[in-house]
């Protein structure tokens, strides 16, 4: 089954939304690194229902009208990556967690670097809020969409820095 995609303008730049079947599989950044999120054959389909629903919910989020996404997701990755990405979905709006906290949450307290690597490969940015993961010192760390966008998303959610 091929992937369907559409592009949408947003406050964090042009986003590419991708789906397979009736599930969202990726939200990619304008500055996306080739191969960070491996996808198969993609067909542009701006009227594909799950992509329209995703765009609507993202627009509501950016407008400050939505704090929780209600979308069916299809994560493609290793079992470890899927554990990390599931933990991201549990971080409440407006809060942050460290890589160490995520590692402990999934029962692998020594896997901090592996959690960071999985976080960096999160295919469904914003919805699976990898922007809410910060360094143990409280500093912002790497982000596929760029640190400027990470800060913008955190500020949108009410975090001061």
Secondary structure, 3 states (H helix, E strand, C coil): CCEEEEEECCCCCCEEEEEECCEEEEEECCCCCCCCCCCCCEEECCCCHHHHHHHHHHHHHHCCCCCCCCCCECCCCCHHHHHHHHHHCCCCCCCCEEHHHHHHHCCCCCCHHHHHHHHHCCCECCCCCHHHEECCCCCCCCCCCCHHHHHHHHHHCCCCC
